[in-house]
Amino acid sequence: FIDPETEGNRLRLTADISVDSLSLTTSTSDPTVIELGFGQSQTARKDGTTPASLESGSDLRETVGRLSEDATFTVTMDGGSAVDVLIRARATEVGQDDTAGSKTIIDLVNIVSRAVTDAGLGDDLEVGSQGNHLVLTSKDGTTGFTVTATGTAITELGFAALQTANSDDLVIYISDGSNPYYIDLDGATNVGQVIDLITGQTGGSGSVDDTLVPGDVIVEINGYGTALKFTDNTFQTDSAGDP
């Protein structure tokens, strides 16, 4: 008698036309409120030929890190042997860790961190995040490593088939869909040099002391003089009318 559907990022419950009213009552701590966005108490009535329906008051919460199946990636520290790291989608035994309850990138970071420790790499690697991307970092800051991955580790955890650790300071993604720019700021001792390095590594040339020619990214100091402002130079909008 109830047809669930989505409208944008919100959930709607619509009753059969034969139903006069539809009510929902729960507690503020229930997942219906926290996860689905419904109110603690909602009621709707049929209006002529329009069926009764309830719509969530907020967008559905996005979950991060719930795997559809187990994921395995292999880490090889420089001078060491290859070590497999297993991330379970669902536990098969009591006490096993899995991603079934993961909701945020922090949850996923903690799960992967424990898996890295279980694999014997807890003293070698630190697991962190940048946005919604996992980041593996050598704890001593100098030992290199490689990561190889297949299947779910690529499609859902975001690893590449083969990755070699680097010392890049930031990653810049641009709107044209091309590969991201990995930026190394080694040697920079002032803001001008940082701007020069970022510009040079994103297809530009020159320097702030002479003539700076931006590539795909324009880098400048913001109007308050407190931070750097990045502008995607590849962004394009469609024309509103015929030329």
C-alpha positions as CSV (number, residue, x, y, z in Angstrom):
1,F,0.0,0.0,0.0
2,I,3.0,2.3,0.2
3,D,5.3,3.2,-2.7
4,P,8.7,4.5,-1.8
5,E,10.4,6.8,-4.3
6,T,13.1,9.4,-4.4
7,E,12.7,13.0,-5.5
8,G,16.1,14.6,-5.9
9,N,18.0,13.5,-2.8
10,R,14.9,13.1,-0.7
11,L,12.7,10.1,0.0
12,R,9.0,10.2,-0.6
13,L,6.4,7.6,0.8
14,T,3.2,7.6,-1.2
15,A,0.1,5.6,-0.1
16,D,-2.3,3.8,-2.3
17,I,-5.2,6.0,-3.5
18,S,-7.5,3.9,-1.3
19,V,-5.7,5.1,1.8
20,D,-7.2,8.2,3.4
21,S,-4.2,9.2,5.6
22,L,-0.6,8.2,6.2
23,S,1.3,8.8,9.5
24,L,4.8,8.2,10.6
25,T,5.9,8.4,14.2
26,T,9.4,7.5,15.6
27,S,12.1,8.9,17.9
28,T,14.7,11.5,17.2
29,S,17.4,8.9,17.6
30,D,15.9,6.4,15.1
31,P,17.7,5.9,11.7
32,T,14.4,7.0,10.1
33,V,15.2,10.5,11.3
34,I,19.0,10.4,11.3
35,E,19.6,8.6,8.1
36,L,16.4,9.0,6.0
37,G,15.6,12.6,7.0
38,F,12.0,12.2,8.1
39,G,10.6,14.1,11.0
40,Q,9.8,12.6,14.4
41,S,6.1,12.8,13.6
42,Q,4.5,13.4,10.1
43,T,1.0,13.0,8.8
44,A,-0.5,13.4,5.3
45,R,-4.0,13.0,4.0
46,K,-5.5,12.2,0.6
47,D,-6.7,15.2,-1.3
48,G,-9.3,14.2,-3.9
49,T,-7.4,12.1,-6.5
50,T,-4.0,13.0,-5.0
51,P,-2.8,10.2,-2.7
52,A,-1.4,10.9,0.7
53,S,2.4,11.1,0.7
54,L,5.2,12.0,3.2
55,E,8.5,13.5,2.1
56,S,11.7,13.5,4.1
57,G,12.6,17.0,5.4
58,S,16.3,16.7,4.5
59,D,18.5,15.0,2.0
60,L,19.4,11.4,2.3
61,R,22.7,11.0,4.1
62,E,25.5,9.8,1.8
63,T,27.4,6.8,3.1
64,V,31.0,6.3,2.4
65,G,33.0,3.1,2.4
66,R,30.3,0.3,2.4
67,L,31.8,-2.2,0.1
68,S,29.7,-4.5,-2.1
69,E,32.3,-7.3,-1.7
70,D,35.7,-7.8,0.0
71,A,38.6,-5.7,-1.3
72,T,42.2,-6.6,-1.2
73,F,45.2,-4.5,-2.1
74,T,48.9,-5.4,-1.8
75,V,51.6,-3.2,-0.2
76,T,55.3,-3.6,-0.9
77,M,57.5,-1.4,1.2
78,D,60.9,-0.6,-0.3
79,G,63.2,-3.5,0.6
80,G,60.3,-5.6,1.9
81,S,58.0,-8.3,0.7
82,A,54.5,-7.9,-0.7
83,V,51.8,-7.9,2.0
84,D,48.1,-8.3,1.3
85,V,45.6,-6.1,3.1
86,L,42.1,-7.4,3.3
87,I,39.1,-5.1,3.8
88,R,35.9,-7.1,4.5
89,A,32.6,-6.0,3.1
90,R,30.8,-8.1,5.8
91,A,32.2,-10.1,8.7
92,T,32.0,-13.8,8.5
93,E,33.0,-14.5,12.1
94,V,32.4,-12.7,15.4
95,G,35.0,-10.1,16.1
96,Q,36.0,-9.5,12.5
97,D,36.1,-5.9,11.2
98,D,34.0,-4.9,8.1
99,T,32.6,-1.9,6.2
100,A,28.9,-2.7,6.7
101,G,28.6,0.1,9.3
102,S,30.8,2.6,7.5
103,K,29.1,6.0,7.0
104,T,31.8,8.6,6.6
105,I,35.4,8.7,5.3
106,I,36.6,8.8,8.9
107,D,34.9,5.4,9.5
108,L,36.5,4.0,6.4
109,V,39.9,5.4,7.4
110,N,39.6,3.7,10.8
111,I,38.6,0.4,9.2
112,V,41.5,0.4,6.7
113,S,43.9,1.5,9.4
114,R,43.0,-1.5,11.5
115,A,43.3,-3.8,8.4
116,V,46.8,-2.4,7.7
117,T,47.7,-3.1,11.3
118,D,46.3,-6.6,11.1
119,A,48.4,-7.2,8.0
120,G,51.5,-6.3,10.0
121,L,52.1,-2.9,8.5
122,G,50.9,-0.8,11.4
123,D,54.5,0.4,12.2
124,D,55.1,1.3,8.5
125,L,51.9,3.0,7.2
126,E,49.5,5.6,8.4
127,V,46.0,5.8,6.8
128,G,44.4,9.2,6.3
129,S,42.2,11.0,3.9
130,Q,42.0,13.9,1.6
131,G,38.4,14.8,0.9
132,N,36.8,11.4,0.3
133,H,40.0,9.8,-0.9
134,L,42.1,7.4,1.1
135,V,45.7,8.4,1.6
136,L,48.5,6.0,2.7
137,T,51.6,7.6,4.1
138,S,54.9,6.1,5.2
139,K,55.3,6.7,8.9
140,D,59.0,7.5,8.7
141,G,58.5,9.9,5.9
142,T,61.3,8.5,3.8
143,T,60.6,4.8,3.0
144,G,58.9,4.4,-0.4
145,F,56.2,1.8,-1.2
146,T,54.0,0.6,-3.9
147,V,50.3,-0.5,-3.9
148,T,48.7,-2.9,-6.4
149,A,45.0,-3.5,-6.5
150,T,42.3,-5.3,-8.3
151,G,38.5,-5.5,-8.3
152,T,36.7,-3.7,-5.5
153,A,39.9,-2.1,-4.2
154,I,40.0,-0.2,-7.5
155,T,36.3,0.4,-8.2
156,E,35.1,1.2,-4.6
157,L,38.2,2.1,-2.6
158,G,39.7,4.2,-5.4
159,F,43.1,2.7,-5.7
160,A,44.8,2.4,-9.1
161,A,46.0,-1.0,-10.4
162,L,49.6,0.1,-9.6
163,Q,50.6,3.1,-7.6
164,T,54.0,4.2,-6.3
165,A,54.2,6.5,-3.3
166,N,55.3,10.0,-3.9
167,S,56.0,13.2,-1.9
168,D,53.5,15.4,-3.6
169,D,52.0,18.1,-1.4
170,L,48.6,18.5,-3.0
171,V,46.4,17.2,-5.9
172,I,44.4,19.5,-8.1
173,Y,41.4,18.1,-10.0
174,I,40.1,20.2,-12.9
175,S,36.7,20.3,-14.6
176,D,37.7,19.1,-18.1
177,G,38.0,15.5,-16.8
178,S,41.7,15.1,-17.5
179,N,44.1,13.5,-15.1
180,P,44.7,15.4,-11.9
181,Y,47.8,17.5,-11.3
182,Y,50.1,16.2,-8.5
183,I,52.0,19.2,-7.1
184,D,55.4,19.1,-5.4
185,L,56.3,22.2,-3.5
186,D,59.8,21.1,-2.5
187,G,62.2,24.1,-2.4
188,A,59.5,26.8,-1.9
189,T,60.3,29.2,0.9
190,N,57.7,32.0,0.2
191,V,54.3,32.4,-1.3
192,G,55.6,33.7,-4.6
193,Q,57.6,30.5,-5.1
194,V,54.6,28.4,-4.2
195,I,52.5,30.2,-6.9
196,D,55.4,29.7,-9.4
197,L,55.6,26.0,-8.7
198,I,51.9,25.3,-8.9
199,T,51.6,27.4,-12.1
200,G,54.5,25.6,-13.7
201,Q,53.1,22.1,-12.8
202,T,49.7,22.9,-14.1
203,G,50.7,23.8,-17.7
204,G,51.8,27.4,-17.1
205,S,55.1,29.2,-17.1
206,G,57.0,32.3,-15.8
207,S,57.1,33.7,-12.3
208,V,55.4,36.3,-10.2
209,D,58.6,38.3,-10.2
210,D,58.5,38.6,-14.0
211,T,55.6,37.5,-16.2
212,L,53.4,34.7,-15.0
213,V,51.4,32.8,-17.7
214,P,48.7,30.5,-16.2
215,G,48.0,27.1,-17.6
216,D,45.0,25.1,-16.5
217,V,44.9,26.7,-13.1
218,I,45.2,30.3,-12.1
219,V,46.8,30.8,-8.7
220,E,46.7,34.1,-6.9
221,I,46.5,35.6,-3.4
222,N,42.9,36.3,-2.3
223,G,41.6,39.8,-1.7
224,Y,42.3,39.6,2.0
225,G,45.9,38.6,1.5
226,T,45.3,35.6,3.8
227,A,45.2,32.6,1.4
228,L,45.7,31.4,-2.1
229,K,42.8,31.4,-4.6
230,F,42.6,28.7,-7.3
231,T,40.6,29.2,-10.5
232,D,40.0,26.4,-12.9
233,N,41.1,27.8,-16.3
234,T,39.5,24.9,-18.2
235,F,35.9,25.5,-17.0
236,Q,33.5,26.4,-19.8
237,T,29.8,27.1,-19.9
238,D,27.5,26.4,-22.8
239,S,26.2,29.4,-24.8
240,A,22.7,30.5,-23.8
241,G,21.7,31.0,-27.5
242,D,22.7,30.6,-31.1
243,P,25.9,32.5,-32.1
